[in-house]
Amino acid sequence: MSVSEIAPNRGVVLVTDIGFEHGARTAAEFLDAGWSVAVTARTVTELVRVMAGKPAHRFFAIVADPTDRWQADRILDRVTTRFGVINRVIDPAGAVTSVWLQRGSLEAVA
């Protein structure tokens, strides 16, 4: 049985600032539900803490400050290069969501 048979890909979600407990938990829940998940944290240390055991083909980690508009744009570029279309953005600060919406994404935003 392949991984895709166990958990079919439901789409791509970007979760920013996973250095906080809620963000890490949210990313894990989406991953467990079959989504491909891209995450950001401000430091490598924050990312390393949540990366262990994640499937490399459905999990992508980026060190960046999502509140910086230039970095927010680069985050979106990297995620779309890796996974294609982003279906959902979970972004407490709102900077990445703002750039994402300006690019014409009309999908659900949490």
Secondary structure, DSSP 4 states (H G I P E B T S, - for coil): --HHHHS----EEEE--TTSHHHHHHHHHHHHTT-EEEEEESSHHHHHHHHTT--TTTEEEEE--TTSHHHHHHHHHHHHHHHSS--EEE-TT-HHHHHHHHTT--S-B-
